[in-house]
Every structure is written in structure tokens, then in C-alpha cells.
Amino acid sequence: MSPMDASIVPAPLRILVVDDHPIVVSGIRAMLSYEKDIQITSANSGERAIDLYTKENPDVVILDINLPGLSGFETARRLLEMDPDAALLVFSMNDDPIFAARAIESGAKGYITKNDDPNDFIAAIKIIASGGVFLLPKLARRLAYYKSAGATNPLESLNPREIEILRLLGKGKSIPEIAHTLDVSAKTIANTCSLMKNKLGARTPMDLVRIALEHDLV
């Protein structure tokens, strides 16, 4: 190795953790503390994540779905709008294959749950950082079986934006509040709610709220 080669130091892997639970962020920091050359920053909301992303350009974003304000789905959409090559790993409590499917459809490079093995979590980060895609075999099998068996979950009929609106309804947000959060018109949200009611067989807005709660979207 030449003296010039010896002076080259690999750049650290920059990770942005987006989760509003401090204990989760602390746990991630602890898990990754044994890994070399990793820098971690954190954001407790989607809005803050977008701000930090523009400033720090992280290599990997670890993103929860259920965030205050913007959900993980909407945050992912905005990050990918800014940077189509953003490497996003969705890290969620929800192991429903529908959520994994919607995350990948939204542009995420991987999906892993908070109940999975920490070693798999670390592997997911490294694979995504190197340009790969990560989905645990057990979840991939469930997703494949779910698709082959036909839709049995009403959320299957919803796209990521509709799931986001349903989640916000479940949190008690009004149509104007949802419109403000998603930066669209109240008419657009009202029309989407009407479409969702048809898709889900819901008769009233309260039915949509009930469905959101039944499927742990809140």
C-alpha cells in the first residue's frame, strides 16, 4: 500500500433515524454503537426529517410509519420527490404485509418490524446503504401468499396517500387539517374520503375512523 493509499479514510455511513419515541432512537443508537464508521442523527417528525435530509444528505433513512403530523408514507413521498435515490428503510411495529407492500410501492428500499432480530436490522441498513433492497423472507412469503390468496384486508384497495388520509382521520383530524398537513385542497381530501368510503364499504366519516382504529393505523 502506498503512503497515499494509507491516508485514505472511508467516509462514515450517515444514518437519519425518524421516530418520535426517544427509547426507540436510543435503542437504535445502542444497536449500532458496535458498528464502525457510523454517524447517527435523529428527527422526531416527518417535517424535521425533511429539513435534516436537505442539510445532511444521509446515506440511509430509518423511517417509522406512525409519526406525529406527516406519516412515514407521506414523509417518504416528499423525500423521494426531493431525491429519487433516497435510501429509505421503513421500521415499524406493524407486521401486516399490506404495509410492507405499500412502503415498497412508495419507494422504500426495505421494510422491517421492531420485533425482528437486531442482526436483521443491521443487515438491512448495510444492504440498503450499498444499493440493495431488503425484505425478510418470512414477510416476503406472507406477502406472496396474501397476493395469491386474494385480498382479504380492506386496506389492500387503498393507495399510500389514501392510507395516510385514513390514518389522519383516525387521529381525529378534520378535513381542513388533513388538507393543510398534506398541502392539498380541502376539496381534494373530501373527494378522496368519498372514494375511500366506496372502496371500504363505509357509509359515514365515523366508519372510516373505526376502520383506521381497527387496523392499528393510529
PyMOL commands that set and color helices and strands:
alter all, ss='L'
color gray80, all
select helices_A, chain A and resi 3-6+22-32+46-56+72-82+97-106+118-129+137-149+154-157+160-170+175-182+186-200+205-214
alter helices_A, ss='H'
color red, helices_A
select strands_A, chain A and resi 13-18+38-43+60-63+88-92+110-113+134-135
alter strands_A, ss='S'
color yellow, strands_A
deselect
rebuild
show_as cartoon
